[in-house]
Amino acid sequence: MATAKTGSFYLTETVTFPNGSADGTTATGEIDLGAYVSVANGQAIAIDQVDFILQQGPTYSQTLSDMLGANSGSISFQVADLNPGGALIRADDQSLVASGALNIDEANNIGSETADFYPDNYGSSSLSEAFLVVNDSLYLTSLVDSTTIGAQDVYVTARIRCRIVKLSNKDWVAIAIQSTASDN
């Protein structure tokens, strides 16, 4: 299907929730893939893995108890290969690359970060198990839910392990059709 043109490398994007950001606030960042994706050359990005990292304040700590302004709530995050317009998308949307959430229940001393097993980590390094992107951008969207952000800014970072691959004409067209078909 695809042949690797490069070894693995990382792309990152960070969005910031300023302190006091209200319930329902979203933040979106864009990763430009224009230098990697080429229709003329049949070149695409193969995503092997996506990791999400949440940090806060000027020291970039990961203390859960200080991230939120209330005792409980969550911060959700997604990477998509089509612009979701600042909103989160459903899990069955073909443009969803990876998603997860940080859930905090400070009163009960519970904090958990969940990243969907699929599609966040595709398993082996085989290109047949990678998420192939032919669009020229990726989008990181994050949402504060059922709470406010605490006294310090919170940063949500997506760290994406990927490779540049060459696709056959048939595969390029098939992926492009699938990608645009999910654009509502």
N, C-alpha and C positions, 0 to 999 in steps of 0.2 A: 504494500500500500504506500508506504513512505520510506524514504531513505534519509538518514541523518546527515546533515551537512556540517554540524558543529557538535561539540560535546555539550554537556549541561552547563547552563549559566543561570543566574538569578535576576529577576526583575522585582522591584519593590515599589509599593505605593503606600502612603500614609495619609489618613484623614484625621482631623482634629475636632474634638468636641470641646469648645471653650467651657471653663468652669460655669456652673449654673445652667447649662443647656437644658431646655425643658423637655418633658415627656413628648415623644413624637418627633423630635428633631432628627433630621437626617443629614449626613455628610457624604459627598461623593467625590472621588478622585479618578483621574484618567491616566492610563499607561499607554503611551504612544508606541504602536508596533510598526509604524510606517517604515522604519529602517530595516525591519526583519521580514515583513510580508510583501511578496511581489507576485502579482497576477501573471505578468509576462514570463517570469521564471518558474512559476508553479511552486513558489516558496511559501511556507507556512510556519507557524509556531506549534510545536508539540509540547503540551504542558504535562509534566510528570507528577507534580505535587504542588499543593498550595498550603502554606502554614499561615495562621493568623496569630498576631502578637498584640496584646493590649498592655499599655503602659500609662503612667500618669505623672504629672508635675514636671518640674525642671530636672529632677534626678532620674526620670523614666523608670520609676519603681513599678512594681506589680502588686502592690498591697490592695487586695480586693476591698477591704473594709473602708477605704478612703475614696474609692472611685465614684460612688453614688451619693446623692444627697439624702436618700431615704434608706430605710433598713433593707429594702428588697427592690429588685427590678432586673432588667437585662439590657445588654447591648448586643444587637444582632449585626451580622456582617455577611456580605456576599461579594463574589467576583463574577462578572458576566462579560460575555463578548459582544453584547449589544447594549446600547445606552438604555438603562431602565428608567431614565427621567427622574432620578432621585428617590425612587421607591424600591422596596424589596420585591422580588419576583417569586412566584410559586416554584416549588421543587421540580415540577414536570416541564418547566420552560427549557427548551433546547439550548438557550443561550447561557444557562446557569453553569458556571465552571466549578464553583466551590461555595460553601456557605457554612455558617456556624453561629454560635451565640455564647455569651458569657452571662450566666445566671447567678445572681447574688441574693442570698437570704441571710443577712447579717445577724438577725435576731436568733436564728437557729444555727449560727456558725457554719453555714453551707455556702460554698462557692464552687461552681463547676463551669468549665468551658467545654462546649461540645462542638466539634467539627464533624460534619457528615462524613462517614467513612467513604461513601461514594458520593460525589466525585472528587473529594479532596485529595485522596491518595490512591493512585491508580495501580499500585502493586509493583510488578517487575518493571525493569527498564525497557521492556519491549515497546517499540513504537505502536504496536497494535493495541496497546492498552493506554495510550496517551490521549488527552483531549486536544484535538487539532483545531487551530484557530486560523481562519483566513481573513478575518476582519482586521482593520488597521488600529484598533484600540481595545483595551480591556478596561472595565470600570469596577472600582471598589465602592460599594455603597454600605453605609452603616446606619443603624437606627437606635436611638435611646427609647426604651419601652418601659412604661409603668413606674417611672422615676425621673429624677433630674440628675445631672452630673454634679459631683461634689465640688469642693472648694478649689480643686486643681484641674487643669486641662487633662483630658483623656485622649490618647492617641491609639488608633487602630491601624495596624500595619499588615498588609498582605505581602508575603514573601513567596514568590512563584518560581519554582525550578522548571526550566524549559530548555528546548533545543530548537534550532532552525532545521527544518526538514524540506525535502523536495518531494512534491506530489505528482502523480501522473495527471494528465488532463482530466480523465474520467473522475478520479478521486477529488480533484480540486472542484469540479463542477458539482459533484454530489455534496460535498461539505458546504459549499456556498449556497446551494439550494436549501439544505437543511437549516443553515444559519439564518437566512433571510425569511424562511417560512415561519420562524418563531417570532419575527418582528411584527408586533401587533400594531 
